[in-house]
Amino acid sequence: MSAPHTLYLDCFSGISGDMLLSALLGCGLDESVLRGELAKLPIDSFELSISSKTVSGIGATTLAVTAATEPRLRTLPDIETLLAKSSLSEPVVNRCRLVFRRLAEAEAKVHQQPIERVHFHEVGALDTIVDVVGAIVALDALGVDRVISAPLPLGRGFVKCAHGRLPLPAPAVCELLEGIPVVGIEADFELVTPTGAALLRELVDEFGPLPSMTMIKTGYGAGSHPGSPDRPNLLRAILGQAREVEEAQDVVVIETNLDDWNPEGFDYVCGKLLDQGALDVSLSPLHMKKSRPGFCLQVICRPSHQQPLMQVILSETSAIGLRFRREQRYTLARSRIEVATPWGPVTAKYVEKPHGAVIYPEYEACRRVAAEQKVPLAQVYQEIYRAAPPKTPLQ
């Protein structure tokens, strides 16, 4: 696939490394490509079994890794050496290294040991190496340049591992999912494994609902646990072509009320917010508690820009708390055009309204012309309205 694609991970039953790789095989990853890339790893011989199964009436892909000899435990330096000696491409090696390091750091923190000295049973296991390398190879082979994931479900209970009986979610999973949206559900088995959490942490660009895109293929990866009657243990991966829209239709609205802030700084704050990717910034007067006058600062942005914009507001205003919510919006198709005037071309907006096209002069462009040519601003506007073609095609 030559064109870049978006991958959406619908984690209604969580995620593990083998579920992710299986789902990507279902999305069209060529099995021979996967096997060829895994053969570039300098590890002992192993067998990768890929098969199909039906879960709750849904056809899914499942895989298993078995070693010819007793698998050895590896530390993070062991794995980094293994990757360095492989003939995998440099981008694949670098991304794999980051995933393993995230996983190793989480395990080291949980067990309170130096990262280089801990034997990571999850990291060192052969199937984990295959899952991580395979998933990253798959994203590259499928031409995925953006990964979005649904919020993660987390159950309760206990899991038996090399360290003993651990509570669910596993402690390493809790470390890896800091800052990631999750939801608790009634399930007494492991929904998110440390490997799955580490892959999400490193590879996912955004968490939220299914984005606007044209769906190409859907793959289902089956986990090893049987799941429950009301929740099939599957990971659904949806591969699609992102729909190019003029403006984001899924936005975040950030607000805060300010009653002890000098509004003279609004122009500066507004500029910083726009520089950080804000789609719109507004300031409205309020009458607040104890009869104090104040302001409501509102910022509209894409979900991916939310965190840096919140940091700007908290740093540049007196706000000590923020409200935010996701909203949908509808925008008209528009483009930038240049209108010929006696003073040269001037930028304007061409907007397709329901009743026909409308031209809107750009204020900053008009202001600059008015100042340079020493003519009234209203005259520049009038000249644009007069000279603009009534049916300028969208560019």
N, C-alpha and C positions, 0 to 999 in steps of 0.2 A: 504494500500500500504506500503510495507516494504522498498523498495529501495527509496533513496532520489530523488526528482524531482525538475525540474526548472519550474517556472511559468513566462510566458511572458504576459504582459498587453499591448495590442494594443489599445491605448487611442485615436483613431481617432476622437471621439466625447467627449473627456474629461473623467471625472470619478466622481462618487459620492459614498457614502458609500453603498447605496442600489444597485447600478449598480455592484459594486465589489462583494458583497455577492451573488447577482443573477447570475453573471457570474461563480462564484465558484460552485454554485449549478449545473450549466450547465456543469461544468467540472467533475462532478461525486460525489460531496459532498452528502452524504446520508442525506436526509431530517430528518429522525428520530434521527440521531446523532446530527444535529443542534438543533432540538427542545429539545432534552434531555440535551444538554449543556446549552442552554438558560434558562431552567427550574431551573438551579442552581443559578440563580441571585435572590436575595431577593427583588424583585420589585412587584408592584401591578400587578394583572392579566392583560394580554394583548393578543391580537390575532394576529398571524403571518399568513398572507395569501400569499401563493406561487402559481403562475399560469404561464401559457404560453401565449405568444402573438406573433404576426407576425409583424415585422417592416421592411419595404422595401423588403418584400419577404423572410426575414430571421427569422427563429424561434428563439425566445429568452425567457428567464426567467425573471419574474418580481415579486416583493414582496411588501407588504404593512404591516405596523404595526398600529394597532388601540388599544387604551387603553380603559379599561372598565370604568374608571373614568377620570376626567379632569387631564391631565398630569401636574405634578409639575415641576417648574424650579429648577435646581440643580446647586450648585457650584462645583468647582473641589474637595474640601474636601468631599462634599456629595458623589460624585462618587467614590472617593478613599475608603471611608468607605463602600460603597455598594460592591465594588470589594473585599475588605478585608473580608466581611461577607459572601461572596458567597462560594460555594463548588467547584468552578472551580480550575483547576490545577494551581500550582504556576507559571509555565512558561507563561500560558495564562494570568493570572492576571497581571504579570509584564509587558508583552507587551501591554496589554490594558491600563495600567496605564501610560505608556510612550506616547501612542497615545493621550490620553486625556490631558496629561500635555502639549504636543506640541500645541494642539488646544487651550487650555486655555491660554498659554503664548502668542500666536498670538493675541487672542481676547483682552487680557488685555493690550497688547502694543498698539493695534489700538485704544482702548477706553480710554487709559491712566488712568487705575485704577489698584490697587493692585490685583494680581491674585486671592487671597483668597476672595476678596469682590465682584468680578464681577459675576453677574448672566449670565451664558453663555447659551443663548437660544438654540444654536446649540448643545452645550455639554449636556445640561440638558434634551433635548428632548429624549423621550423614543425610537424613531426610530433610533436616532444616537447611543444610547447605544447598541441596538440590532445589528446595522450594524457593529460597531467596534468589539464587542465581537464575533459576528458571523463570521466576516472575519478572525479573528485570530484563532478561533476554526477550521475554514475551512482549513487554511494553515497547521495546525497541523494534521488534519484528512487526508488530501490528501498527506501528507509526503513531503511537499514543503520545501526545505532547501535553495533555492535561488530564488529571485524575480527580474525580469528585466522589465523595463517599457520603452515604446516609449516616446519621447518628448511630452509634453502636449500642446494641442491647447488652446488658450485663445481668447475669443470674447470681444466685447465691448457692451456698453449699461448700463442698470440699473436693479437692483433687489430690490424688496420690502421685507424687513425683520423687525424683532422686533425693530431694531434701527432706522428704517426709510428707505429712498430710498438711496441705496448705488451704487456706480459705479462698473462696472465689468471690470476686475476680482475683486471680493470682496477684501477689504483691508486685511482681515485675510488670504485670499488665497495668496496674494502677499507676505506677511510675511513668510508663510509656504513654498513657492516655491523659496526662495532665494537660488541660487546656482544650481537650477534644470533647465535643458534645456526646453524652451518653444518656441512656434511659434504663432504669431498672425494670426487670420483668420477672415473672414467676417461672423460674427454671432452675433446676438443681444440677445442672451439668455445665461444663466449661464452654462458653460461647465464643470468647475471644482468647486466643492463645498468645503467649509472649511473642512468638514469631509473627503472627498476624498483626499484632499491635505495632511491632517495630516496622513492618512493611508499610502499614498505614501512616505511621508517624513520618516516615521519610519520603514516601511517594505521593501522598495525597496533597493536592493544592488547596482544596476547599471542602468543607463539610456542609451539607444542606440537601435540599430537594433535587430531583432530577432537573438538569438544566435544559435550556432550549436547544434542541439539536434534532437532526434527522437520524433516526435509529437505523443502524446497519445490520447488527447481529447481536443476539443475546445468548450468553452461555451460562450454564449452571454447574457449579462445582459442589460435589457432595463431600461432607465431612465423614470421619470415621464413626462418630457417635450416631446412634439411631435417631436421636432427636426425640420429639414428643408428638402425639397425635395432632395437636393444634399448631405445631411449629416445625415444619420439615427442616432438617439440618442441611440447608443449601445456601450457597452464596450465589447471588445473581449478578452477573457482570453485563452491562449494556454498552456496546461499542457504537459510537455515532459520530456524525459529522456536525460540528458546532454550527448553528445557524447564525450567520452574520447579521446582526441588527445594529441599527444606527446608535441606539442607546440601550443600556441595561434595563430590562423589564422587571427583574427581581432585584429590589433594592433594600437597603437598610436605612432607616430613619433614626438619627441620633439626636437627642434633645437634652437640654439642661436649662434650669432657671437660675438666673444670676441677679442677686440683689445687692451685691457689694462690689461691683465691678465698674470701672470707668469705660464707657462705650467708645471713648476716643480710640481705643485700641482695636476696634472692630475691623477697620480696613486692613490692619496688619494681620490679624488672626484670619480674616477671610482669605487673604492672599496665601497664607501658609496652608490653609485647608484645601484650597483649590490646587495648589502645587502638589499636595499629597494625594490628589485623585478625587476630591469631592465633586459630585455632579451639580450640587446646588448648596448654597449657604444663605440663611436668612436670619434676621434679628428682629424680634417683635416686642413692643413694650407690654409690660404686665403690671397689674396692681397686686402685690403679694401680701403675705401675712403681716400683721402689725402695721398695716397701711403703708408699707414700704414700696416705692416704685422699683421695678426691676425689668428684666428682659428675658425672653425665651430665645436661646440660640438653637437653631435647627440645621442639621447637616444631612443631606441625602447622598448616599454613596453606594457603590457596588459592595457586595458582601466581602470580597477579598481585600477591600481597602478599610474595613471597619476598624481594626485594631490600631493602625498608625494614626488614623484621624482622631480616635478617642484619646490617644496620647497627646496629640497637639492641643486638644481642648483642655485637658487636665493640666497641661504645662503652661498654656498661654492665657488662661482665664482663672477666675477664682472658684471655678466649679470643683466640688469635692465628690460629685456623683453624677452619673449619666443614665438616661433612659434610652433604650433602643428597641426597635421592632422591625420585623421584615414586612415589606409591603410589595404588592404588585402595582405596576403602572403601565399606562398605554401612551405611547408617543407617536406622533405623526412622522412620516418619512421626510427627511430634510437633507439638504446638501449646502455646501458653501459655494457661492459663485462670485465672480468679479464683474461689476457693472462699470461700463465706460462712462466717465464724466468729463467735464471740461478740465478737471484737475488730475486726470489719469484714472486708472482702474481703482475701484473702491470695493471692499469685501462686503457681501450681504448674505443673508440666509434665504434659501428658496425652500418653502414649505408647502407640501401638498395637503390642503385643507379639503374637507368633504365637498365643498362647493367649487373648488378650483385652487390653482396655485396662488400663493401670496409671497411677496418679497418683503423681507424685514431687513432694513439696514443694520449693520453692526455698529453699535455705539462707539466703541474704541476706534474703529477705523474712521468713522465720520468725525469724531472729535479731533483726531490727528490731522485730518485734511483741513478742518475749520481753523485750527490753530496755525498750521503752516501757511495756508492761503489767505488768512485774515478775512474770512467770510463768516456770516452767521451759520451756526450749526443747523438751524432749520432749513437754510438754503441747500445745504449738502443733502439733507434728507429728501427734500423736494426733487432735487436733480436725480437722485437714485430712483425714486418712484416714477419719474418721467421717462428715464432712459432704460429702465429694466425691461427686458423682453417679457411679455405676458405669459409665455409658455416655455420658459427655459427648461430644458431637460435635466433631470437629476443626474449628477455626475458620480 
